[in-house]
Amino acid sequence: SLGDVRPFYERLERRARRAMASLTRRVRQDVPAAVRVLVRGRRAEEIVKYATANEVDLIVLASHRVNPSLVNRDWGTISYKVGILAQCPVLLVK
């Protein structure tokens, strides 16, 4: 049942909020403020929908290193999907 997994997702959400707060504190003071948003659902789809609906100027995502000999394997990643589908620029940070 949903009640059984609720504590798991609540822990994930707390960890995500702490991580985003830590990252946005490091943004320089002379640049526009970063906005922290947590959405649920199909990750790439929800990121792109949120960015479109809220006229986001830039999406910043973490990305893992790609093994050049296994490039096809990495085409299904969230960062790849968002990079292809988003209507605004996407910055991938490794």
C-alpha distances in whole Angstrom, upper triangle without the diagonal:
4,5,6,7,9,12,13,13,15,17,18,19,21,23,23,25,27,28,29,31,33,34,35,37,39,40,44,45,47,45,42,39,36,33,30,27,23,21,18,18,20,22,26,25,24,27,29,28,28,32,33,32,33,36,36,39,37,34,34,32,32,33,33,37,37,39,42,42,38,38,37,33,33,33,30,29,27,31,33,31,31,35,35,34,34,37,38,39,37,38,36,37,37
4,5,5,6,10,10,10,12,15,15,16,18,20,20,22,24,25,26,28,30,31,32,34,36,37,40,41,44,41,39,36,33,29,26,23,20,18,15,15,18,19,23,23,21,24,26,25,25,28,30,29,30,33,32,35,34,31,31,29,29,30,31,35,36,37,40,41,37,37,35,32,31,32,28,27,25,28,30,28,28,32,33,31,31,34,35,36,34,35,34,34,35
4,6,5,8,10,10,11,14,15,16,17,19,20,21,23,25,26,27,30,31,32,34,36,37,41,42,44,42,39,36,33,30,27,24,21,20,17,18,21,22,26,26,24,26,29,28,27,30,32,31,32,35,34,37,36,33,33,31,31,32,33,36,37,39,43,43,39,39,38,35,34,34,31,29,28,31,33,31,31,35,36,34,34,37,37,38,36,37,35,35,36
4,6,7,8,10,11,13,14,16,17,19,20,22,23,25,26,28,29,31,32,34,36,37,41,42,45,42,40,37,34,31,28,25,22,21,18,18,21,22,26,26,24,27,30,29,28,32,34,33,33,36,35,38,36,33,33,30,30,31,31,35,36,38,41,41,38,38,37,33,33,33,30,28,27,30,32,31,31,34,36,34,34,38,38,39,36,36,35,35,35
4,6,5,7,9,10,11,13,15,16,17,19,20,21,23,25,26,27,29,31,33,34,38,39,41,39,37,34,31,28,24,22,18,17,15,15,17,18,22,23,21,23,26,26,25,28,30,30,30,33,32,35,33,29,29,27,26,27,28,31,32,34,37,38,34,34,33,30,29,30,26,25,23,26,29,27,27,31,32,31,31,34,34,35,32,33,31,31,31
4,5,5,6,9,10,11,12,14,15,16,18,20,21,22,24,26,27,29,31,32,36,37,39,37,35,31,29,26,22,20,16,16,13,15,18,18,22,22,20,22,25,25,24,27,29,28,28,31,30,33,31,28,28,26,26,28,28,32,33,36,39,39,36,36,35,32,30,31,28,26,24,26,29,28,27,31,32,31,30,33,33,34,31,32,31,31,31
4,6,5,6,9,10,11,12,14,15,17,18,20,21,23,24,26,27,29,31,35,36,38,36,35,31,28,26,22,20,17,17,15,17,20,20,24,25,22,24,27,27,25,28,31,30,30,33,31,34,32,29,28,26,26,27,28,31,33,35,39,39,36,36,36,32,31,32,29,27,25,27,30,29,28,32,34,32,32,35,34,35,32,32,31,30,30
4,5,5,6,9,10,11,12,14,16,17,19,20,21,23,25,26,28,30,33,35,37,35,34,30,27,25,21,19,16,16,14,16,18,17,21,22,20,22,25,25,24,27,29,29,29,32,30,32,30,27,26,23,23,24,24,28,30,32,35,36,32,33,32,29,27,29,25,23,22,24,27,26,26,29,31,30,30,33,32,33,30,30,28,27,27
4,5,5,6,9,10,10,12,14,15,16,18,20,21,22,24,26,27,31,32,35,32,31,27,24,22,18,16,12,12,10,12,15,14,18,19,17,18,22,22,20,23,26,25,25,28,26,29,27,24,23,21,21,22,23,27,29,31,34,35,32,31,31,28,26,27,24,21,19,22,25,24,23,26,28,27,26,29,29,30,27,27,26,25,26
4,5,5,6,9,10,11,12,14,15,17,18,20,21,23,25,26,30,31,34,31,30,26,23,21,17,15,12,13,12,15,17,17,21,21,19,20,23,23,21,24,27,26,25,28,26,29,27,24,24,22,22,24,25,29,31,33,37,38,35,34,34,31,29,30,27,24,22,24,27,26,25,28,30,29,28,31,30,31,28,28,27,26,27
4,5,5,6,9,10,11,12,14,15,17,18,20,21,23,25,29,30,33,31,30,26,23,21,17,16,13,15,14,17,19,18,21,23,20,21,24,25,23,25,28,28,27,29,27,30,28,24,23,21,20,23,23,27,29,31,35,36,33,33,33,30,28,29,26,23,21,23,27,26,25,28,30,29,29,31,31,31,28,27,26,25,25
4,6,5,6,9,10,11,12,14,15,16,18,20,22,23,27,29,31,29,27,24,21,19,15,14,11,12,11,14,16,14,18,19,17,17,21,22,20,22,25,25,24,27,24,27,24,21,20,18,17,19,20,24,26,28,31,33,30,29,29,26,24,25,23,20,18,19,23,22,21,24,27,26,25,28,27,27,24,24,22,21,22
4,5,5,6,9,10,10,12,14,15,16,18,20,22,25,26,29,27,25,22,19,16,12,11,8,10,10,13,15,14,17,18,16,16,19,20,18,20,23,22,21,24,22,24,23,20,19,17,17,20,21,25,27,30,33,35,32,31,31,28,26,26,24,21,18,20,23,22,21,24,26,25,24,27,26,26,23,23,22,22,22
4,5,5,6,9,10,11,12,14,15,17,19,21,24,25,28,26,25,21,19,17,13,13,10,13,13,17,19,17,20,22,19,19,22,23,20,22,25,25,23,26,24,26,24,21,20,19,18,21,23,26,29,32,35,36,34,33,33,30,28,29,27,23,21,22,26,25,24,26,29,28,26,29,28,28,25,24,23,22,23
4,6,5,6,9,10,11,12,14,16,17,19,23,24,27,25,24,21,18,17,13,13,11,14,14,17,19,17,19,22,19,18,22,23,21,22,26,26,24,26,24,25,23,20,18,16,16,18,19,23,26,28,31,33,31,30,31,28,25,27,25,21,19,20,24,24,22,24,27,27,26,28,27,26,23,22,21,20,20
4,5,5,6,9,10,11,12,14,16,17,21,23,25,23,22,18,15,14,10,10,8,11,12,15,16,14,16,18,16,15,18,19,17,18,22,22,21,23,20,22,19,16,15,13,13,16,18,21,24,27,30,32,29,28,29,26,23,24,22,19,16,17,21,21,19,21,24,23,22,25,23,23,20,19,18,17,18
4,5,5,6,9,10,11,12,15,16,19,20,23,21,20,16,13,12,8,9,8,11,13,16,18,16,18,20,17,16,19,20,17,18,22,21,20,22,19,21,19,17,15,15,15,18,20,24,27,30,33,35,32,31,32,29,26,27,25,22,19,19,23,23,21,23,26,25,23,25,23,23,21,20,20,19,20
4,6,5,6,9,10,11,13,15,18,20,23,21,20,17,14,14,10,12,11,15,17,20,21,19,21,23,20,19,22,23,21,21,25,25,23,25,22,23,21,19,17,16,16,19,20,24,27,30,33,35,33,32,33,30,27,29,27,23,21,21,25,25,23,25,28,27,25,28,26,25,22,21,20,19,20
4,5,5,6,9,10,11,13,17,19,22,20,19,16,13,13,10,12,11,15,16,19,20,17,19,21,19,17,21,22,20,20,24,24,22,24,20,21,19,16,14,13,12,15,17,20,23,26,29,31,29,28,30,27,24,26,24,20,18,18,21,22,20,22,25,25,23,26,23,22,19,18,17,15,16
4,5,5,6,9,10,11,15,16,19,17,16,13,10,9,6,9,9,13,15,18,19,16,17,20,17,15,18,19,17,17,20,21,19,20,17,18,16,13,11,11,11,15,17,21,24,27,30,32,30,28,30,27,24,25,24,20,17,17,20,21,18,20,23,23,21,23,20,20,17,16,15,14,16
4,5,5,6,9,10,14,15,18,16,15,12,10,10,7,10,12,15,18,21,23,19,21,23,20,18,21,22,19,19,23,23,20,22,19,19,18,16,14,14,15,19,21,24,27,30,33,35,33,32,33,31,28,29,28,24,21,20,24,25,22,23,27,26,24,25,23,22,20,18,18,17,19
4,6,5,7,10,13,14,18,16,16,14,12,12,11,13,14,18,20,23,24,21,22,25,22,20,23,25,22,21,25,26,23,24,21,21,19,17,14,15,14,18,19,22,26,29,31,34,32,31,33,31,27,29,28,24,22,21,24,25,23,24,27,27,25,27,24,23,20,18,18,15,17
4,5,5,7,11,13,16,14,14,12,9,11,10,13,14,17,20,22,23,19,20,23,21,18,21,23,20,19,23,24,21,22,18,18,15,14,11,11,11,15,17,20,23,26,29,31,30,28,30,28,25,26,25,22,19,18,21,22,20,20,24,24,22,24,21,19,17,14,14,12,14
4,5,5,9,10,13,11,11,8,6,8,8,11,14,17,20,23,24,20,21,23,21,18,20,22,19,18,21,22,19,19,16,16,14,13,11,13,13,17,20,22,25,29,31,34,32,31,32,30,27,28,27,23,21,19,22,23,20,21,24,24,21,23,20,18,17,15,15,14,16
4,6,8,9,13,12,12,10,9,11,11,14,17,20,23,26,27,24,25,27,24,21,24,25,22,21,25,25,22,23,19,19,17,17,15,16,16,20,22,25,28,31,33,37,35,33,35,34,30,31,30,27,24,22,26,27,24,24,28,28,25,26,23,22,20,18,19,16,19
4,6,9,12,11,12,11,10,13,13,17,19,22,25,28,28,24,25,27,25,22,24,26,23,22,25,26,23,23,20,19,17,16,14,15,15,18,20,22,26,29,31,34,33,31,34,32,29,30,30,26,24,22,25,26,24,23,27,28,25,26,23,21,19,16,17,14,16
4,6,9,7,9,8,7,11,12,16,18,21,25,27,28,24,24,26,24,21,22,24,22,20,23,24,21,20,17,16,14,14,12,14,15,18,21,23,26,29,31,34,33,31,33,32,29,29,29,26,23,21,24,25,22,22,25,26,23,23,20,18,17,14,16,14,16
4,6,6,9,9,10,14,15,19,22,25,28,31,31,27,27,29,27,24,25,27,24,22,25,26,23,22,19,17,16,17,15,17,18,21,24,25,28,32,33,37,36,34,36,35,31,32,32,29,27,24,27,28,25,24,28,28,25,25,22,20,19,16,18,16,19
4,6,8,8,10,14,16,20,23,26,29,32,33,29,29,31,29,25,27,28,25,23,26,26,23,22,19,18,17,19,17,20,21,25,27,29,32,35,37,40,39,37,39,38,34,35,35,32,29,27,29,31,27,27,30,30,27,27,23,21,21,19,21,20,22
4,7,9,11,15,18,21,24,27,31,33,34,30,30,31,29,26,27,28,25,23,25,26,23,21,19,17,16,18,18,21,22,25,28,30,32,36,37,40,40,37,39,39,35,35,35,32,30,27,29,31,27,26,29,29,26,25,22,20,21,19,21,20,23
4,6,9,12,15,18,22,24,28,30,30,27,26,27,26,22,23,25,22,19,22,23,19,18,15,13,13,15,14,18,19,22,26,27,30,33,34,38,37,34,36,35,32,32,32,29,26,23,26,27,23,23,26,26,22,22,18,17,17,15,18,18,21
4,6,9,13,16,19,22,25,28,28,25,24,25,23,20,21,22,19,16,19,19,16,15,12,11,11,13,14,17,20,23,26,28,30,34,35,38,37,34,36,35,32,31,31,28,25,23,25,26,22,22,25,24,20,20,16,16,16,16,18,18,22
4,6,10,13,16,19,23,25,26,23,23,24,22,18,20,21,17,16,18,19,15,15,12,12,12,13,13,16,18,22,25,27,30,34,35,38,37,34,36,35,31,31,30,27,24,22,25,25,22,22,25,24,20,20,17,17,17,16,18,18,21
4,7,10,13,16,19,22,23,20,19,21,18,15,17,18,15,13,16,17,14,14,11,11,10,10,10,13,15,18,22,24,27,31,32,35,33,31,32,31,27,27,27,24,20,19,22,22,18,19,22,21,18,18,15,15,14,13,15,15,19
4,6,10,13,16,19,20,17,18,19,16,13,15,16,12,11,15,14,11,12,10,11,11,10,11,13,16,19,22,25,28,31,33,36,34,32,32,31,27,27,26,23,20,18,21,21,18,19,22,20,17,18,15,16,15,15,17,17,20
4,7,10,14,17,18,15,16,17,14,12,15,15,12,12,16,15,13,14,12,14,12,11,11,12,14,18,21,24,26,30,32,35,32,30,31,29,26,26,24,21,18,17,21,20,17,19,22,20,18,19,17,17,16,15,16,16,19
4,6,10,13,15,12,14,14,11,9,12,12,9,10,14,13,11,14,11,14,13,11,12,13,15,18,21,25,27,30,32,35,32,30,30,28,25,25,23,20,16,16,20,19,16,18,21,19,16,18,16,17,16,16,17,18,20
4,7,10,12,10,13,13,10,9,13,13,10,12,15,15,14,16,14,17,16,13,13,13,15,18,21,24,26,29,32,34,31,29,29,27,24,24,21,19,15,16,19,18,16,18,21,19,17,19,19,19,17,18,18,19,21
4,7,9,8,10,10,7,7,11,10,8,11,14,13,13,16,14,18,17,14,15,14,16,19,21,25,26,29,31,33,30,28,28,26,23,22,20,18,14,15,18,16,14,18,19,17,16,18,18,19,17,19,19,20,22
4,7,7,10,10,7,9,12,11,11,14,16,15,16,19,18,21,20,17,17,16,18,19,22,25,26,29,31,33,29,28,27,25,23,22,19,17,14,16,19,16,15,19,20,18,17,20,20,22,20,21,21,22,24
4,6,9,8,6,9,12,11,11,14,16,16,17,20,19,22,21,17,19,17,19,20,21,25,25,28,30,31,28,26,25,23,21,20,17,15,13,15,17,15,14,18,19,16,17,19,20,22,20,22,21,23,24
4,6,6,6,9,10,10,12,14,15,16,18,20,19,21,20,17,18,16,17,18,19,23,22,25,27,28,25,23,21,19,18,16,13,12,10,13,14,11,11,15,16,14,15,18,19,20,18,20,19,21,22
4,6,5,6,9,10,11,12,14,15,16,18,16,19,17,13,14,12,13,14,16,20,20,23,25,26,23,21,20,18,16,15,12,10,7,10,12,10,9,13,14,12,13,16,17,17,15,17,16,18,19
4,6,5,6,9,10,11,12,14,16,16,15,17,15,12,13,11,13,13,16,18,18,22,23,25,21,19,18,17,14,13,10,9,5,8,9,6,5,9,10,9,9,13,14,15,12,14,14,16,18
4,6,5,6,9,10,11,12,14,15,15,17,16,13,15,14,16,17,19,22,22,25,26,28,24,22,20,19,17,15,13,12,9,11,12,8,8,11,11,9,9,12,14,16,14,17,17,20,21
4,5,5,6,8,10,10,12,14,13,16,15,12,14,14,16,17,20,23,24,27,28,30,27,25,23,22,20,18,16,14,11,12,14,11,10,13,14,11,11,13,14,16,15,17,17,20,22
4,6,5,6,9,10,11,12,10,13,11,9,11,10,13,15,18,21,22,25,27,29,26,23,23,21,18,17,15,13,9,10,12,10,7,11,12,10,8,11,11,13,11,13,14,16,19
4,5,5,6,9,10,10,9,12,11,9,12,12,15,16,20,22,22,26,27,29,26,23,22,22,19,17,15,14,11,11,12,9,6,9,10,7,5,8,9,11,10,14,15,18,20
4,6,5,6,8,10,10,13,13,12,15,15,19,20,23,26,26,29,30,32,29,26,25,25,22,20,18,17,14,14,15,12,10,13,13,10,8,10,11,14,14,17,18,21,24
4,5,5,6,8,8,12,12,10,13,14,18,19,23,26,27,30,31,34,31,28,27,26,23,22,20,18,15,15,17,14,11,14,15,12,10,11,11,14,14,16,18,20,23
4,6,5,6,5,8,8,8,11,13,16,18,22,24,25,29,30,32,30,27,26,26,23,21,20,18,14,14,16,14,10,12,13,11,8,8,8,10,11,13,15,18,21
4,6,5,7,9,11,11,14,16,20,21,25,27,27,31,32,34,31,28,27,27,24,22,21,20,17,16,17,15,12,13,14,10,8,7,8,12,13,16,18,21,24
4,6,8,11,13,13,17,18,22,24,27,30,30,34,35,37,34,31,31,30,27,25,24,22,19,19,20,18,15,17,17,14,11,11,12,15,16,19,21,24,27
4,5,9,11,12,15,17,21,23,27,29,30,34,35,38,35,32,32,31,28,26,25,23,20,19,21,19,15,17,18,15,12,12,11,14,15,18,20,22,26
4,6,9,11,14,17,21,23,26,29,30,33,34,37,34,31,31,31,28,26,25,23,20,19,20,18,15,16,17,14,11,9,8,11,13,16,19,21,25
4,6,7,11,13,17,19,23,26,27,30,31,34,32,29,29,29,25,24,23,21,18,16,18,17,13,14,15,14,10,9,7,9,10,13,16,18,21
4,7,10,13,17,19,23,25,26,30,30,33,31,28,29,29,25,24,24,22,19,16,18,17,14,13,15,14,10,9,6,7,9,11,14,17,20
4,6,10,13,15,19,21,22,26,27,30,28,25,26,26,22,21,21,19,16,13,15,15,11,11,14,13,9,9,6,5,6,7,11,13,16
4,6,10,12,16,18,20,23,25,27,25,23,23,23,19,18,18,15,12,10,12,12,9,9,12,12,8,10,7,6,5,6,8,11,14
4,7,10,13,16,18,21,23,26,24,21,23,22,18,18,18,15,12,9,12,13,10,10,14,14,11,13,11,9,6,5,6,7,11
4,6,10,13,15,18,20,23,21,19,20,19,15,15,15,11,9,7,10,11,9,9,13,14,12,15,13,11,7,6,5,6,9
4,7,10,12,16,18,21,19,17,19,17,14,15,15,11,10,8,11,13,12,12,15,16,15,18,16,14,10,8,6,5,6
4,7,9,12,15,17,15,14,15,14,10,12,12,9,9,6,9,12,11,11,14,16,16,19,17,15,11,9,6,6,5
4,6,9,12,15,13,12,14,12,9,12,13,9,11,9,11,14,14,14,17,19,19,22,21,19,15,13,9,8,6
4,7,9,12,11,10,13,12,9,12,14,11,13,11,12,16,16,15,18,20,21,24,23,20,16,14,10,10,7
4,6,9,8,7,10,9,7,10,12,11,13,12,11,15,16,15,16,20,21,24,23,20,17,16,12,12,10
4,5,5,6,10,9,8,12,14,13,16,15,14,18,19,18,19,23,24,27,26,24,21,19,16,16,13
4,5,5,9,10,10,12,15,15,18,17,15,18,20,18,19,23,24,27,26,24,21,20,17,17,15
4,6,8,9,11,13,16,16,20,19,17,20,22,21,21,25,27,29,29,27,24,23,20,21,18
4,6,6,7,10,12,13,16,16,14,17,20,19,19,22,24,27,28,25,23,22,19,20,17
4,5,5,7,10,11,14,14,11,14,17,15,16,19,21,24,24,22,19,19,16,18,16
4,5,6,8,10,14,14,11,13,16,16,15,18,20,23,24,23,20,21,18,20,18
4,6,7,8,12,13,11,13,16,16,16,18,21,24,25,23,20,20,18,19,17
4,5,6,9,9,8,10,13,13,13,16,18,21,21,20,17,17,14,15,14
4,6,9,9,6,8,11,11,10,13,15,18,19,18,16,16,14,17,16
4,7,8,7,7,10,11,11,12,15,18,20,19,16,17,15,17,17
4,5,5,6,9,10,11,12,14,18,18,17,14,15,12,14,14
4,5,5,6,8,10,10,11,15,16,15,12,13,11,13,14
4,6,5,6,9,10,10,14,13,12,9,9,7,10,11
4,6,5,6,9,10,13,14,13,10,11,9,12,13
4,5,5,6,8,12,13,13,11,13,12,15,16
4,5,5,5,9,10,10,8,10,10,13,15
4,6,6,9,9,8,6,8,8,12,14
4,6,8,10,10,9,12,12,16,18
4,7,9,10,10,13,14,18,20
4,5,7,7,11,13,16,19
4,7,9,13,15,19,21
4,6,10,13,16,19
4,7,10,13,16
4,6,10,13
4,6,10
4,7
4
